[in-house]
């Protein structure tokens, strides 16, 4: 999917305010948005919301990769395992794994 298509899909689902876009962690199923990261004081939340589960930023989070039912977890697309089913291609032709949008 091209990044422009992905952005259009996000706007159609959630509106133009990207802070309200909801994503699903492919490991634990946690649903998160930028506002959730901001509440934790995470800077650059828009860079993490579709790439890393918020549990990475919560020390007491118990979920790890391949554990089900423990939300949120510590999964990130930048690790050894890429569990994301959705890939977007930017204007430079580079492909990026992203979390899917929440339903």
C-alpha positions as CSV (number, residue, x, y, z in Angstrom):
1,X,0.0,0.0,0.0
2,X,1.3,3.5,-0.8
3,X,1.7,5.9,2.1
4,X,-0.8,8.3,0.5
5,X,-3.4,5.5,0.4
6,X,-2.7,4.6,4.0
7,X,-3.1,8.2,5.1
8,X,-6.4,8.5,3.2
9,X,-7.6,5.3,4.8
10,X,-6.7,6.7,8.3
11,X,-8.5,9.9,7.6
12,X,-11.6,8.1,6.3
13,X,-11.7,5.9,9.5
14,X,-10.8,8.4,12.2
15,X,-10.7,11.9,10.7
16,X,-7.8,14.3,10.0
17,X,-6.6,14.5,13.6
18,X,-3.9,11.8,13.6
19,X,-3.8,11.9,17.4
20,X,-7.1,10.0,17.3
21,X,-6.1,7.3,14.9
22,X,-6.2,3.9,16.5
23,X,-3.7,1.1,15.8
24,X,-3.7,-2.6,16.9
25,X,-0.5,-4.2,18.2
26,X,0.0,-7.3,16.1
27,X,1.4,-9.2,19.1
28,X,-1.0,-8.6,22.0
29,X,-3.9,-6.9,20.3
30,X,-3.6,-3.7,22.4
31,X,-5.4,-0.7,20.8
32,X,-3.6,2.6,21.1
33,X,-3.5,6.1,19.8
34,X,-1.1,9.0,20.0
35,X,-3.1,10.5,22.9
36,X,-2.3,7.4,24.9
37,X,1.4,7.9,24.4
38,X,1.1,11.7,25.2
39,X,-0.6,10.8,28.5
40,X,2.6,8.9,29.5
41,X,4.7,11.9,28.5
42,X,6.2,10.2,25.4
43,X,7.8,12.7,23.1
44,X,7.4,12.1,19.4
45,X,4.4,9.8,20.1
46,X,3.4,10.0,16.4
47,X,6.6,8.1,15.5
48,X,5.8,5.2,17.9
49,X,2.0,4.7,17.8
50,X,2.0,2.6,14.6
51,X,5.4,0.9,15.2
52,X,5.7,0.0,18.9
53,X,3.2,-1.2,21.5
54,X,2.8,1.3,24.3
55,X,3.8,-1.4,26.8
56,X,7.5,-0.7,25.8
57,X,7.1,2.5,27.6
58,X,5.4,1.1,30.7
59,X,7.9,-0.5,33.0
60,X,5.4,-2.6,34.9
61,X,4.0,-4.1,31.6
62,X,4.2,-7.9,31.7
63,X,3.5,-8.7,28.0
64,X,6.3,-9.9,25.8
65,X,6.6,-11.1,22.3
66,X,4.4,-14.2,21.5
67,X,2.5,-13.9,24.8
68,X,-1.2,-13.5,24.2
69,X,-3.7,-11.8,26.5
70,X,-1.1,-9.7,28.3
71,X,-1.8,-6.1,27.2
72,X,0.1,-4.0,26.5
73,X,3.3,-5.8,25.6
74,X,6.8,-4.7,24.7
75,X,6.7,-5.6,21.0
76,X,8.1,-3.3,18.3
77,X,8.4,-3.6,14.6
78,X,12.0,-2.6,14.9
79,X,13.0,-5.9,16.6
80,X,14.0,-9.3,15.4
81,X,10.5,-10.4,14.5
82,X,8.2,-8.4,12.1
83,X,4.7,-9.5,13.0
84,X,2.9,-6.7,11.1
85,X,0.8,-7.7,8.1
86,X,0.7,-4.2,6.7
87,X,3.5,-2.7,4.7
88,X,3.4,0.8,3.4
89,X,5.7,2.3,0.7
90,X,6.8,5.9,1.0
91,X,7.4,8.4,-1.8
92,X,11.0,7.3,-2.0
93,X,10.0,3.7,-2.6
94,X,11.1,2.5,0.9
95,X,8.8,-0.1,2.5
96,X,7.8,0.2,6.2
97,X,6.0,-2.2,8.5
98,X,3.1,-0.6,10.4
99,X,0.5,-1.7,12.8
100,X,-3.0,-2.2,11.3
101,X,-5.8,0.3,12.0
102,X,-8.2,-0.7,14.8
103,X,-11.7,-1.6,13.7
